[in-house]
Amino acid sequence: MLCHKSVLELFWATSSKTYSGNTFFRVLPSLLNSQELHDSVVALLLMLDAARIVEVINRVPVHKLELVLAVPRDKLVATLSGVQDDKFSVTLVPLLLEPEVFLAEVLVPVLKQCEHPELLTAFVNNLELPTLLLLLRGAHCQQLVALLDALEYQDVAPSSTVIVLLQEASMDSDFVSKKLLPLLQQADPQ
C-alpha cells in the first residue's frame, strides 16, 4: 500500500508544473486523513493520472470533493476509471462544480444506488455536458437509478439509440421539457 509521504512525493513534480498555488498540498492531506474518505482517495490516487488528480483538487472545492468521495469506493472507481481523457476537463470536472445541492441530492445518490455506475460513465463520455445535465436535473433520482439499472452496455455505446436520441433531443428544448423528461418522471422505477 502506498503511504501518505509516497503519494505526496509522487505528485510533487506534476503539481508543481501544473499549478503554482498550494491548493493541492493543502487539500490532499485533509482528504487522506479523513477516515471516511481515505480508502476512496487512495484508490483514486492509484488509479487516475496525476495531472487529472491535481486538476480536480485544484478546481473543485473541497466540500464538493468530500460529498462525491463519500460514494462507496468500488462505485467511484467504476465510474471514474472509464472517463475518456477528452471528457475529463470538459464534462467531469464541470459536473463536480455543479451546486452542492445537485451533488448531494442527485449525483451522489444516483452513484450510490445504481447497480452499474459505469453506465453513467458512458453518458459522461458520449453526451455533451448540457445534455447530461438536462437528464440529471430533469429526472428524479429513483428514475435515473432505474434507467441506469435497466440499461446494458450496448445501450450506451456512442452510436446507440439511447445516446443518439439524447444527443438529438438536446437540440430541441421543447421536446426535452414536454416529452422526454415527463416520460422519465412518470416512469415507474420498479
N, C-alpha and C positions, 0 to 999 in steps of 0.2 A: 504494500500500500504506500502511496505517495505521502510523505509528511508535509506539513504546512510550509516549512522552510524550502523544501524542494519545489513546491508549487510556486512559491513566490520567485525563486530563482529562475524557474522555467519561463516565467512570463516577464521577467525584467527586461530582456532585450526587446521583445515585441512591444511592450507597453511604453518603454522609453522612446521608441521610434514612432509609435502610433499616436501617442498623446503626451503632451508636455505637462499636463496638470498632475495632481496627485489623487484624483478620484479613485482610480483603480486600487492604489495601495491603501486608501482609507476604507474602501468598501469591502474588498475581498476578505480581509481578516475578520471583519464583523460577520460576514456570511459564513465563513468557515467555522467560526467559534459558536455559531448558533447550533444547539443540539438538535433542534427540529429540522434544520436545513442542511446540516453538514453532509449527510450522505448524498443528497441531490447535487450539492455544489461540487463535491469531489468527483462524482460520476460525470458531470458536465465538463469539469476541468480536464478530465482524462479523455473525453470523447470529442469535444469541439476543438476546432482550430484556435490557437492562441489569439490571433487577430480578432476573431469573432467574439471571444470571451471579453477581450479588452473593449471592443466596440459596445457590447451590451452593458457592461459595468459602467462605462463612461457616459453612455447616453440615457440609460433607463434609471430613473430614481430608485433608490434602494428600497423604499417601501413597496414599490410595484414589483421589484425583483423578489422580495420576501413573499408576496402574495403568490406569485407564479411558482416559486421554488417549494411551496407547501404542497404542490401536486406530488403524489407518490413518485418516487424516483423512476420506477420502471415505465410509468406512463409519460413522464417528462422526457426520458431518454428516447422512448419510442417515437415521440412527437418530434423532437428536435434533431434526432440523428439523420432524418431523411430530408431536411430542408436544403434545397439546392443553393449553391453559393450565390447565384444571381438574385435569389429571393430573400436572402438573409437581411440585407440592409434596406431593401425597398418594401418588404412586406412584413417580415417577422418583427424587426425592431420597432417599426411604427405601430404594429399591433400591440406590442408591450408598452408603448407610450400612450395608449388609449386611457381614458379616465379610469381612476381606481374602481369606481362603481361597476364599470363594464368588466374589468378584470375579475372582480370579486363575485359578481352576480351572473356572468356569462362564461367567460373563457375558462376560469379555474373550475367551476362546477362541471362544465362540459368535459374538460380533460379528466377530471376525477371520476366521472360517472360512465363515460363511454368505454366499451369493451376494446375497441381498436383505435386508440388515439392517433395512430399513424395515418389513418384515413383523413384526419384533419390536416395532416402534413400535405397530403395530395391536394387539398383545397388551397393551402398556402402556396404550393408550387405551381398550380395550374390556373389560379384566378388572380386578377389584379386586386390590390388592396381595397378599392371602393366596393367591388363585387363581394369580396369576402366579408367586409364589414356590413353590407346590406343583409347578407344571410345571417350573420351572427347577431346583429342588432334586431332584426325583424322577427325572428322566431323565438319562441320560449325555449328555455334550457332543455326541458324534457323532450320537446320536439326535435331539437338539434341532436340530442343524445340518441333518440330513436332513429333519426335519419342516419347518423353515423353507424349505428349498430346494424341497420338494415342493409347498408351498402357493402359491396365487395370490392376488392382491389380493382377489378376491371371496370367497375362503375365510375371510378375517379381517375382513370387514365387520361392523359392530355386530350385525346380526341373522342372521349366517351360522350354519350348522350347527356349525362348529368352535367359534365363540365361545359360542353358546348351550349346547353340550354342556359346555364348560369351566366356564361360569358355574353351570350346574345341578350339575355334578359336585362343585364346590367346597363345596356344601352337604351332601354325603354323603362324609365322610372314608373310610368303609369302601370305597365304590365307587372312590374315587381310589386308595387304597393297595392294594386287592386286584384291581382290574380295569384301570383306566386306566394307572397307572404301569407295571405289569408288561407291558402291551401295548406301551407306548413303549420300555421297556427291552429287550424281546425282539425288537423290530423290527430288521430288517437295514438298517443305514444305507446300504447300497449299493442 
